[in-house]
């Protein structure tokens, strides 16, 4: 039996992984509305929880500032946001290398005692 201890930073890292996957999928599919929703709601929420205020402000500005002249200019901003989140992800990797969630198998004696 495994006992896992997931820290807050691990949960943030995992939710960032999910968010990046959602952004990349919507970007590949060209789903502009989904990209706008993810940027304004999900990226801002995650960035605030993680203390990444610059990322939160960038995501909000993408949607609330001036309208885009073309689809390509919006997608270029989305690509920039994805790169920014990738940089944050790499910082998580550097800071938490080897410490992202501690999982260990229960000692055999503990399993025998439960029977």
For each residue, the residues with C-beta under 8 A, 3 or more apart:
1: 105 106 111
2: 103 104 105 106
3: 103 104 106
4: 101 102 103
5: 101 102 103
6: 10 11 101
7: 10 11 99 100 101
8: 11 12
9: 12 13 92 95 96 100
10: 6 7 13 14 96 100 101
11: 6 7 8 14 15
12: 8 9 15 16 46 49 50 92
13: 9 10 16 17 89 92 96 100
14: 10 11 17 18
15: 11 12 18 19 46
16: 12 13 19 20 46 50 85 88 89 92
17: 13 14 20 21 89
18: 14 15 21 22
19: 15 16 22 23 38 42 43 46 85
20: 16 17 23 24 82 85 86 89
21: 17 18 24 25
22: 18 19 25 26 38 42
23: 19 20 26 27 35 38 39 43 78 81 82 85
24: 20 21 27 28 82
25: 21 22 28 29
26: 22 23 29 31 34 35 38
27: 23 24 30 35 75 78 79 82
28: 24 25
29: 25 26 34
30: 27
31: 26 34 35
32: 35 36 71 74 75
33: 36 37
34: 26 29 31 37 38
35: 23 26 27 31 32 38 39 74 75 78
36: 32 33 39 40 62 63
37: 33 34 40 41 42
38: 19 22 23 26 34 35 41 42 43
39: 23 35 36 42 43 44 59 62 63 78 81
40: 36 37 43 44 59 60 62 63 64
41: 37 38 44 45
42: 19 22 37 38 39 45 46
43: 19 23 38 39 40 46 47 55 56 59 81 85
44: 39 40 41 47 48 56 59 60
45: 41 42 48 49
46: 12 15 16 19 42 43 49 50 52
47: 43 44 50 52 53 55 56 59
48: 44 45 51 52 53 56
49: 12 45 46
50: 12 16 46 47 55 88
51: 48
52: 46 47 48 55 56 88
53: 47 48 56 57
54: 57 58
55: 43 47 50 52 58 59 81 84 85 88
56: 43 44 47 48 52 53 59 60
57: 53 54 60 61
58: 54 55 61 62 81 84
59: 39 40 43 44 47 55 56 62 63 81
60: 40 44 56 57 63 64
61: 57 58 64 65
62: 36 39 40 58 59 65 74 77 78 81
63: 36 39 40 59 60
64: 40 60 61
65: 61 62
66:
67:
68: 71 73 74 77
69: 73
70: 73 74
71: 32 68 74 75
72: 75 76
73: 68 69 70 76 77
74: 32 35 62 68 70 71 77 78
75: 27 32 35 71 72 78 79
76: 72 73 79 80
77: 62 68 73 74 80 81
78: 23 27 35 39 62 74 75 81 82
79: 27 75 76 82 83
80: 76 77 83 84
81: 23 39 43 55 58 59 62 77 78 84 85
82: 20 23 24 27 78 79 85 86
83: 79 80 86 87
84: 55 58 80 81 87 88
85: 16 19 20 23 43 55 81 82 88 89
86: 20 82 83 89 90
87: 83 84 90 91
88: 16 50 52 55 84 85 91 92
89: 13 16 17 20 85 86 92 93
90: 86 87 93 94
91: 87 88 94 95
92: 9 12 13 16 88 89 95 96
93: 89 90 96 97
94: 90 91 97
95: 9 91 92
96: 9 10 13 92 93 99 100
97: 93 94
98:
99: 7 96 102
100: 7 9 10 13 96
101: 4 5 6 7 10
102: 4 5 99
103: 2 3 4 5
104: 2 3
105: 1 2
106: 1 2 3 110 111
107: 110 111
108: 111 112
109: 112 113
110: 106 107 113 114
111: 1 106 107 108 114 115
112: 108 109 115
113: 109 110
114: 110 111
115: 111 112
